[in-house]
Amino acid sequence: MKQNLLPTRKIKGFDVRPGFYELNGATALENAVNFTVHSQNATACSVALFKRTEQKPYAVIPIPDSFRIGNTWSIMIFGLDIYDFEYCYRLDGPYEPEKGLIFDKNRNVLDIYAKAVTGQSVWGKKAKGDGSYHARVHADLFDWGDCRQPDIKFQDLVIYELHVRGFTMDSSSGVAARGTFAGVIEKIPYLKKLGINAVELMPIFEFDELESARVVDGQQLLNYWGYSPTAFFAPNTSYASAVEYNREGDELKMLIRTLHENKILVFLDVVFNHTSEGDEHGSAFSFKGLDNSVYYMLTPDGHYYNFSGCGNTVNCNHPIVQQFIVDCLRYWVVEYRVDGFRFDLATILGRNEDGSPMPNPPLLKTLAFDPILSRVKLIAEAWDAGGLYQVGSFPSWNRWAEWNGRFRDDLRRFLKGDSGMAQAAVNRITGSEDIYDPRIRGYNASVNFLTCHDGFTLYDLYSYNEKHNEKNGWNNTDGSDDNYSWNCGAEGETDDKEINGLRLRLIKNAFTALMLSRGAVMFPAGDEMCKTQSGNNNAYCQDNETSWLDWERLKRYGEIFEYVKDLLALRKKHRIIRKNTQPISLGFENITYHHGAAWNGTLSDSDHVIGIMYSGKKKDGSDDAVYLAFNTYWETVDVTAPELMGYSWQARFYTGVPYEKGALLDAMLNRRGNTFTLAPRSAMVLVLE
């Protein structure tokens, strides 16, 4: 039946009528704008309208109580031009802080479903006015054309974690639109050349980079990383190269479409564990003003639980909040064609309303089985600031994967030569079957990584024994002290050729272990060109050369780039590295062990040499095998690869010498039959021929 949209009454000079209650937020209709607000504890709601960039509303329209159904107010307002106004809400209700109720009828409350938000449209420049946020009515006019999302299996993923601003902000990037979505588009040929097939964008939801802004030793520090969202449905306006009034997100959509056209998936790093409103001393512009006691975990006396380490914790398993999070993720999948999400401090999403861990969290289960989200990848950072650590035990329903923190820690220790880590290293490289049962989850559970945005870069991992975060202004007390790093004999930069050579060898060893591991792999932008943060392992506030990618290092460390690029090509070519196939014709298991000697599968705490062979069938049915060996001893060792009847081994990678594609490595490895001599702290990769 056709809906009658004729106005039914006038309020403050505007024609209005009850709205569509199932349309969340503000929606442009043919001749009206529909506003819908939900609040469990509010007693009244108004819509405040502002002229563009103005701070004082030109109209405040109370929504009649007769327009309320349940806890939802909905109103259509006629005669509005979406390009001419901004809006927010004002909600009245009880003020009882000890019960978590802090309503203020004069407070401007940002629409939590806002698709476009006023704020810091120019990075680092404070907006005029009282600092409150206004929303805009989004006009979705983007044409996706016939572009289809690539179909890439989880175990085939090579994820490249990047910060939109930092990736191209340095002048060495050579792009026209530095620090923006458009700047990333300009670098897609580089991404293709490198060989990754997914990018993970650090937070791109609207956030205030001026939050906690301060000057330390003459350097302006900002909320650079963006792990403090202000609006969950709106892209960060300052990441666009041009003002997109009412069409925020078009440039991001163009980036996603172009990446898809180049067979690259797009993941978003999302933060649902806390917001930028902080604790009781923080601001109140959004969830607090809408329904503080519903959206945040509160103590019995009305204070904020802080499992996030950022002042507040989102009450994720309240049914209303669950619905909000599901709506948000669906929006990014439907409207932006996002392929997956990495959830920051994801164990918080499994905490009950009192903060206790839940055995079967309803939110996590809902996301696992939601039909619209059914094909996206869900990746959990399976720990939080409250001490809950669930790597290997995060509730999954065979849908959730995890950042494998044990892969990071065990491999770091093994690769720098710690004793007692050889068996753990083998377990991690071959799929962490001791913590993820492959019979149930296949190789779809583990995201293997050695470094990420949080912590040392790979170059710094082998250049510093200690963190050096003095520039952050906290007397070097911030950031992790458990880095399992090694400076190779000198703290920081050095002219010692032997130390520098050792560092590059260890970097290549690390990439070899990562790229030849079972499961998805991830590494942060710049590790392939030896990015350094000068020992800062918590550069969340460093919007400067500390964090920005210096593309000149691509020239200086071209050997590392070529090594990584060719390793990725090897991983892609040999599917036996990524998954089990039909057994090789010689009848071996898909994974066998040859620790120093052929068919030696035993290891002791004193061992520093491991050997792993992947074998099976290529797609054409022919035999295939890849053998990798690591020597983390400080002395030379001999290793013997298994003899495969009718085949021989070809050395493809050897980190004991500078990398040169196509180099004849047999002589450098002092090969005798299937026995090879590995230099101290080196790795070798053989392929079947």
C-alpha positions in Angstrom: 0.0 0.0 0.0 1.3 3.4 -0.9 2.4 5.4 2.1 0.7 8.8 2.6 3.5 11.3 3.1 1.3 14.4 3.5 2.1 16.4 6.6 -0.3 16.0 9.5 0.7 19.1 11.7 3.0 22.0 12.1 5.7 22.4 14.8 7.9 25.5 15.0 6.7 26.4 11.5 7.7 23.0 10.0 5.3 20.4 8.5 5.8 17.1 10.3 4.3 13.7 10.7 5.3 10.4 12.4 8.3 8.9 10.7 9.5 5.4 9.6 10.5 3.8 12.9 12.8 1.2 11.3 15.0 3.8 9.6 17.8 4.5 12.0 19.3 8.0 12.2 18.5 10.6 9.5 17.3 9.5 6.1 16.6 11.7 3.1 13.2 10.9 1.5 11.7 12.4 -1.6 10.3 15.5 0.1 11.3 15.2 3.7 14.0 14.0 6.1 13.2 11.1 8.5 14.8 11.2 12.0 14.6 8.2 14.3 16.1 8.0 17.8 16.2 5.2 20.4 16.6 5.8 24.1 15.5 3.5 26.9 15.7 6.1 29.7 15.0 9.5 28.1 11.7 11.2 28.6 11.7 13.6 25.7 13.6 14.2 22.4 14.1 17.1 20.1 15.8 17.6 16.7 18.1 20.7 16.6 18.8 22.1 13.1 21.8 24.3 12.3 22.8 26.2 9.2 26.1 24.9 7.8 29.0 25.7 10.1 26.8 27.6 12.6 26.8 26.8 16.3 23.5 28.1 17.3 20.4 26.2 16.0 17.9 28.0 13.8 15.2 25.6 15.0 14.7 23.1 17.8 11.8 20.8 17.0 10.4 18.7 19.8 9.2 15.3 18.7 5.7 14.9 20.1 5.2 12.1 22.6 2.5 10.8 20.2 5.3 10.1 17.7 7.0 7.8 20.2 6.5 4.0 20.0 8.2 2.1 22.8 11.6 3.7 23.3 11.8 5.1 19.8 11.0 8.6 18.5 10.5 9.0 14.8 9.6 12.2 12.9 9.5 13.3 9.3 10.3 17.0 8.8 9.3 18.5 5.4 10.9 21.3 3.5 14.6 20.5 4.4 17.4 20.8 2.0 20.0 18.2 3.0 22.8 20.4 1.6 21.8 23.3 3.7 21.6 22.1 7.3 23.3 20.1 10.0 21.6 18.5 13.0 21.9 16.9 16.4 19.5 15.7 19.1 18.6 17.0 22.5 17.3 14.5 25.1 15.6 15.1 28.4 15.5 12.7 31.3 16.6 12.0 34.8 19.9 13.3 36.1 21.1 10.7 38.7 24.8 10.1 38.1 25.0 7.4 40.8 22.6 5.4 38.6 24.4 6.3 35.4 21.7 8.7 34.2 23.1 12.0 33.1 20.5 13.5 30.8 20.7 17.2 30.0 18.0 18.7 27.8 20.3 21.5 26.6 23.2 19.2 25.5 23.8 18.6 21.8 23.9 14.9 21.2 25.5 13.5 18.1 23.3 11.0 16.2 25.1 7.6 16.8 23.8 6.5 13.4 25.2 9.6 11.6 26.7 8.8 8.2 28.5 12.1 7.9 29.8 14.3 10.7 31.2 17.8 11.1 34.5 18.0 12.9 38.1 18.2 11.9 37.7 18.2 8.2 41.3 19.6 8.0 43.7 17.4 9.9 45.0 18.9 13.1 42.9 22.1 12.8 40.3 22.7 15.5 36.8 23.4 14.3 35.2 26.7 15.3 32.5 26.8 18.0 31.8 25.0 21.2 33.4 21.7 20.0 30.1 19.8 19.8 29.6 17.5 16.8 26.8 18.0 14.3 25.7 15.4 11.8 24.7 15.7 8.1 22.2 13.8 6.1 24.3 11.5 3.8 23.6 11.5 0.1 24.7 8.1 -1.4 25.3 8.7 -5.1 28.4 6.5 -5.6 28.3 4.1 -8.6 30.0 0.8 -7.9 29.5 -0.3 -11.5 30.1 -4.0 -12.1 33.0 -4.4 -9.7 32.9 -7.6 -7.7 34.6 -8.4 -4.5 37.6 -10.8 -4.9 37.1 -14.3 -3.5 40.3 -15.1 -1.6 40.3 -17.9 0.9 41.4 -17.2 4.5 44.6 -19.3 4.4 45.7 -17.6 1.2 45.6 -14.1 2.8 48.6 -11.8 2.9 47.4 -8.8 4.9 49.2 -5.5 4.7 48.4 -3.3 7.7 48.6 0.4 6.9 47.7 3.8 8.3 46.0 5.9 5.7 47.7 9.1 6.6 51.2 7.7 7.5 51.4 5.6 4.3 51.8 8.6 2.0 52.2 11.6 4.2 56.0 11.9 3.8 57.1 13.9 0.7 59.1 10.9 -0.3 55.9 9.1 -1.2 55.7 11.1 -4.4 51.9 11.2 -4.5 49.8 14.2 -5.2 47.2 13.6 -2.4 49.5 12.9 0.5 48.0 11.4 3.6 44.6 10.6 2.1 42.5 7.8 0.7 43.4 9.1 -2.8 47.1 8.9 -1.8 46.7 5.2 -1.1 45.0 4.8 -4.6 48.1 6.2 -6.1 50.2 3.5 -4.5 48.2 0.5 -5.6 50.7 -0.4 -8.3 53.3 -0.7 -5.5 51.0 -3.0 -3.5 50.5 -5.2 -6.6 54.2 -5.3 -7.2 54.8 -6.4 -3.6 52.3 -9.2 -3.9 49.9 -8.7 -1.0 46.2 -9.5 -1.5 44.6 -7.6 1.4 45.0 -4.3 3.1 43.9 -3.7 6.7 43.2 0.0 7.2 43.9 1.2 10.7 40.9 3.1 12.1 39.0 5.2 9.6 35.9 5.8 11.6 35.6 9.5 12.4 37.9 10.4 15.3 39.3 13.5 16.9 43.0 13.7 16.3 43.2 16.7 18.7 42.0 14.5 21.6 44.8 14.7 24.2 46.8 16.9 21.9 49.9 18.3 23.6 53.4 19.6 22.8 56.4 17.7 24.0 59.9 19.1 23.4 58.5 21.4 20.8 56.8 18.6 18.9 53.0 18.6 18.4 51.5 15.3 19.5 48.1 14.1 18.3 45.8 11.1 18.5 47.5 9.8 15.3 46.4 6.2 15.3 42.7 6.9 15.7 41.8 4.2 18.2 39.2 6.4 19.8 36.1 6.7 17.6 33.5 9.5 17.8 31.2 8.3 15.1 30.9 4.7 14.0 29.1 5.1 10.7 31.1 8.0 9.3 34.5 7.9 7.6 37.2 10.2 8.9 36.7 13.5 7.0 40.3 14.5 7.2 41.4 11.4 5.2 39.6 12.7 2.1 41.7 14.8 -0.2 38.8 17.3 -0.8 35.8 18.4 1.1 32.9 16.0 0.4 30.0 17.8 1.9 27.1 15.3 2.4 29.0 12.8 0.4 31.7 11.8 2.9 33.0 8.4 1.9 33.0 8.7 -1.9 36.8 8.8 -1.9 37.0 5.8 0.5 34.5 4.0 -1.8 36.7 4.8 -4.8 39.7 3.4 -2.9 37.9 0.2 -2.1 36.5 -0.2 -5.6 40.0 0.3 -7.1 41.5 -2.2 -4.7 38.8 -4.7 -5.6 39.5 -4.2 -9.3 43.1 -5.1 -8.5 42.1 -8.3 -6.6 42.9 -6.8 -3.2 40.6 -7.2 -0.3 39.9 -4.4 2.2 39.7 -5.0 6.0 38.8 -2.3 8.5 40.4 -2.1 12.0 37.4 -1.4 14.1 37.1 -0.2 17.7 33.9 -1.2 19.5 35.4 -1.6 23.0 35.4 2.1 23.9 34.7 5.6 22.6 36.4 9.0 22.8 33.9 10.2 25.5 36.2 8.8 28.2 35.2 8.4 31.9 33.2 10.7 34.1 35.8 13.4 33.6 35.5 13.1 29.8 33.2 14.7 27.3 29.5 13.8 26.8 28.5 14.4 23.2 27.1 11.0 22.0 26.4 7.8 23.8 26.5 9.5 27.2 23.8 11.9 26.3 21.7 9.3 24.5 21.6 6.6 27.2 24.8 6.5 29.3 23.7 3.5 31.5 22.9 1.4 28.4 25.9 2.0 26.2 28.7 1.8 28.8 29.6 -0.7 31.4 29.1 1.0 34.8 30.0 0.1 38.3 27.1 -0.1 40.9 27.8 3.5 41.9 27.7 4.8 38.3 31.4 5.0 37.5 33.0 3.5 34.3 34.6 0.1 34.1 37.8 0.4 32.2 38.7 -2.9 30.5 39.9 -0.9 27.4 42.5 1.2 29.2 41.0 4.3 27.6 38.5 5.4 30.3 35.3 3.6 29.4 34.1 0.3 28.1 31.3 -0.2 25.7 28.5 -2.4 27.1 28.6 -4.7 24.0 26.3 -7.4 25.3 23.4 -5.2 26.2 20.8 -6.1 23.5 20.5 -2.5 22.3 24.2 -2.1 21.9 24.4 -5.5 20.2 21.9 -4.3 17.6 23.9 -1.0 17.1 27.1 -2.9 16.4 25.4 -5.3 14.0 23.8 -2.4 12.2 27.2 -0.7 12.0 29.0 -3.6 10.5 26.2 -4.3 8.1 26.4 -0.7 6.9 30.1 -0.9 6.1 29.6 -4.2 4.3 26.6 -3.1 2.3 27.5 0.5 1.6 31.3 0.3 1.4 31.7 -3.4 0.3 34.2 -4.0 3.1 35.6 -7.6 3.1 36.5 -8.1 6.7 37.0 -6.6 10.1 39.8 -6.8 12.7 38.3 -6.1 16.1 40.5 -4.1 18.5 40.6 -5.6 22.1 37.9 -8.1 21.0 37.6 -10.0 24.3 35.6 -7.0 25.5 33.0 -7.9 23.0 32.6 -11.2 25.0 32.3 -9.6 28.4 28.9 -9.5 30.2 27.3 -6.3 31.4 29.1 -6.6 34.7 32.4 -7.2 33.0 32.7 -10.9 33.5 33.7 -13.1 30.5 30.9 -15.0 28.9 31.3 -18.6 27.7 29.0 -18.0 24.6 28.8 -14.3 24.1 25.6 -13.4 22.2 27.2 -10.6 20.2 30.0 -12.7 18.9 27.6 -15.5 18.0 25.3 -13.1 16.3 28.1 -11.7 14.2 29.3 -15.2 13.3 25.9 -16.2 11.9 24.5 -12.9 10.6 23.5 -13.5 6.9 24.8 -10.1 5.6 28.2 -10.7 7.3 28.3 -14.3 6.3 31.2 -13.9 3.8 33.3 -11.3 5.5 36.3 -12.3 7.6 36.1 -11.7 11.3 39.4 -11.3 13.1 39.8 -10.8 16.8 42.5 -9.2 18.8 41.9 -11.9 21.5 43.0 -9.9 24.6 42.1 -6.7 26.4 43.5 -4.2 28.9 41.6 -5.9 31.7 43.9 -9.0 31.5 41.6 -11.3 29.6 43.7 -13.3 27.1 41.9 -15.7 24.8 44.4 -16.6 22.1 43.4 -20.2 21.1 40.2 -20.0 23.1 38.3 -17.1 21.7 34.7 -18.1 20.9 34.7 -18.8 17.2 31.7 -20.9 15.9 34.2 -21.7 13.2 33.9 -18.1 11.9 36.2 -16.0 14.1 40.0 -15.9 13.5 42.5 -14.5 15.8 45.6 -12.4 15.8 48.0 -15.2 16.9 50.0 -13.5 19.7 51.7 -16.7 20.5 53.0 -16.9 17.0 54.6 -13.4 17.5 56.1 -14.2 20.9 57.3 -17.7 20.2 58.9 -16.9 16.8 60.5 -13.7 18.1 62.2 -15.7 20.9 63.3 -18.6 18.6 64.6 -16.3 15.9 66.8 -14.3 18.2 68.3 -17.6 19.6 66.5 -18.2 22.9 66.8 -21.8 24.1 63.8 -24.0 24.5 61.8 -22.4 21.7 62.5 -24.8 18.8 59.3 -27.0 19.2 57.1 -23.9 19.7 58.5 -22.4 16.5 57.7 -25.5 14.6 54.2 -25.5 16.0 53.6 -21.9 15.0 55.0 -22.2 11.5 53.0 -25.3 10.7 49.6 -23.8 11.7 49.6 -23.8 15.5 47.7 -27.1 15.6 48.3 -27.3 19.3 45.9 -24.4 19.9 43.7 -24.5 16.7 42.4 -28.0 15.8 42.7 -28.2 12.0 40.1 -31.0 11.9 37.5 -28.4 13.0 38.8 -25.1 11.8 41.2 -26.0 9.0 43.8 -23.3 8.7 41.2 -20.5 9.0 41.9 -19.6 12.7 45.3 -18.0 12.9 46.5 -14.7 11.6 50.3 -15.1 11.9 52.3 -11.9 12.5 55.6 -10.8 14.0 55.0 -7.1 14.1 52.1 -4.7 13.8 51.3 -1.0 14.4 51.6 -1.6 18.1 55.2 -2.4 19.1 58.6 -2.4 17.3 58.9 -2.4 13.6 60.8 -5.4 12.3 63.9 -3.3 11.7 63.7 -1.9 15.2 63.1 -5.4 16.6 66.8 -6.2 15.7 68.1 -2.7 16.5 67.0 -2.1 20.0 67.1 -4.0 23.3 64.8 -1.5 25.0 61.9 0.8 24.0 62.7 4.4 23.4 59.4 6.3 23.9 60.7 9.4 25.5 59.2 11.6 22.7 55.7 10.5 23.8 56.0 12.6 26.9 55.5 9.9 29.5 59.1 9.4 30.6 59.3 6.2 28.6 56.8 4.5 30.9 54.3 3.8 28.1 54.5 0.9 25.6 55.3 -2.8 26.3 58.4 -3.9 28.0 58.1 -7.4 26.7 59.4 -7.1 23.2 61.7 -10.2 22.8 64.0 -7.9 20.8 67.8 -7.9 20.3 70.0 -5.1 19.1 72.6 -7.4 17.7 75.4 -5.7 19.7 74.6 -2.0 19.4 71.6 0.0 20.6 70.1 1.9 17.6 71.9 3.0 14.4 75.5 2.0 13.9 78.2 2.1 11.3 79.4 -1.4 12.2 79.0 -3.4 9.0 79.0 -6.8 10.8 76.1 -5.7 13.0 74.2 -4.2 10.1 74.7 -7.4 8.1 73.4 -9.5 11.0 70.3 -7.3 11.4 69.4 -7.7 7.7 69.9 -11.5 8.0 67.6 -11.6 11.0 65.0 -9.6 9.1 65.1 -12.0 6.2 64.9 -14.9 8.6 61.8 -13.4 10.2 60.1 -12.9 6.8 61.0 -16.4 5.8 59.3 -17.9 8.9 56.2 -15.6 8.5 55.6 -16.1 4.7 56.1 -19.8 4.8 53.7 -20.4 7.8 50.3 -22.0 7.7 47.4 -19.6 8.1 46.9 -16.1 7.0 49.9 -13.8 7.4 50.1 -10.1 8.2 52.8 -7.5 8.4 52.7 -3.7 8.7 53.4 -1.3 5.9 57.1 -0.4 5.7 58.6 -3.6 7.2 59.5 -4.6 3.7 61.7 -1.5 3.4 63.1 -1.6 6.9 60.9 1.1 8.4 62.3 2.5 11.7 60.6 4.4 14.5 63.9 4.9 16.3 63.0 2.5 18.9 59.6 3.9 19.7 57.3 0.9 20.3 54.1 3.0 21.0 54.0 5.7 18.3 50.2 6.3 18.8 50.8 10.1 19.1 53.6 10.6 16.6 52.1 12.3 13.5 55.5 13.0 12.1 58.6 11.3 10.5 58.6 8.8 13.4 55.5 7.2 12.1 55.3 8.3 8.5 56.6 5.8 5.9 59.9 7.1 4.5 59.9 5.8 0.9 63.6 6.6 0.5 64.3 3.5 2.5 62.9 1.5 -0.4 66.0 2.4 -2.3 68.4 1.9 0.6 66.9 -1.5 1.5 65.8 -2.7 -1.9 67.4 -6.1 -1.1 64.8 -6.7 1.6 61.9 -5.6 -0.6 63.0 -8.0 -3.4 63.4 -10.8 -0.9 59.9 -10.2 0.5 58.3 -9.9 -2.9 59.9 -13.1 -4.1 58.9 -15.0 -0.9 55.4 -13.9 -1.5 55.5 -15.2 -5.1 56.8 -18.5 -3.8 54.0 -18.7 -1.2 51.5 -18.0 -3.9 53.0 -20.5 -6.4 53.2 -23.4 -4.0 49.8 -24.1 -2.5 51.2 -26.9 -0.3 52.6 -24.2 1.9 49.1 -22.9 2.7 47.0 -26.0 2.9 47.0 -29.8 2.7 46.6 -31.4 -0.7 46.6 -34.9 -2.0 49.8 -36.6 -0.8 53.0 -36.6 -2.9 53.4 -39.7 -5.0 56.1 -40.9 -2.6 53.4 -41.2 0.1 54.6 -38.8 2.7 52.5 -36.7 5.1 51.8 -33.2 4.0 54.1 -31.9 6.7 57.2 -33.8 7.8 60.1 -32.8 10.0 63.9 -33.0 9.4 65.6 -31.1 12.2 69.2 -31.0 11.1 69.0 -34.5 9.8 66.5 -36.1 7.3 63.5 -37.6 9.1 64.6 -36.4 12.5 61.4 -35.2 14.2 62.6 -34.8 17.8 63.8 -31.6 19.4 65.3 -30.8 22.8 65.4 -27.6 24.8 69.0 -27.0 23.6 68.1 -27.3 19.9 68.3 -24.2 17.7 67.9 -25.9 14.3 64.6 -26.9 12.7 63.7 -28.4 9.4 60.1 -28.5 7.9 59.0 -30.0 4.6 55.7 -29.3 3.0 54.7 -31.8 0.3 51.8 -32.7 -1.9 50.3 -32.1 -5.3 50.1 -29.1 -7.5 46.8 -28.2 -9.2 47.9 -30.1 -12.3 48.5 -33.3 -10.2 52.3 -33.2 -10.3 54.4 -33.6 -7.2 55.5 -30.6 -5.2 57.7 -30.1 -2.1 59.2 -27.1 -0.2 61.8 -27.6 2.5 62.8 -24.8 5.0 65.5 -24.9 7.6 66.5 -22.4 10.3 69.7 -22.2 12.2 69.5 -19.8 15.1 72.8 -20.9 16.5 75.6 -18.5 16.7 77.7 -21.2 14.9 77.7 -22.8 11.5 75.7 -26.1 11.2 75.1 -28.8 8.6 71.6 -29.8 7.8 70.4 -32.6 5.6 67.2 -32.5 3.6 65.3 -35.7 2.9 66.1 -37.6 -0.3 63.1 -37.8 -2.6 63.5 -40.6 -5.1 63.6 -39.3 -8.7 63.8 -35.7 -7.6 66.4 -33.2 -6.5 66.4 -30.0 -4.4 67.0 -26.5 -5.7 68.1 -23.8 -3.3 65.8 -20.8 -3.8 66.5 -18.7 -0.7 69.4 -18.5 1.7 69.8 -15.6 4.1 73.5 -16.3 4.9 74.4 -14.1 1.9 73.0 -10.9 0.4 69.8 -11.7 -1.6 70.1 -11.8 -5.4 67.3 -13.5 -7.4 68.6 -16.3 -9.5 71.9 -16.6 -7.7 73.6 -20.0 -7.7 73.4 -20.8 -4.0 74.8 -24.4 -3.9 78.4 -23.3 -3.7 77.5 -20.7 -1.0 75.8 -23.4 1.0 78.8 -25.8 0.5 76.3 -28.4 -0.8 77.2 -32.1 -0.6 74.4 -34.1 -2.0 71.4 -33.2 0.2 73.6 -31.8 3.0 74.0 -28.0 3.2 76.1 -25.8 5.5 74.1 -23.0 7.1 75.9 -19.9 8.4 75.2 -18.8 11.9 71.7 -17.3 12.3 70.5 -18.1 8.8 67.6 -19.7 7.0 67.3 -21.7 3.8 64.4 -22.6 1.4 64.6 -25.5 -1.1 62.1 -26.4 -3.8 61.6 -29.7 -5.6 62.8 -30.0 -9.2 
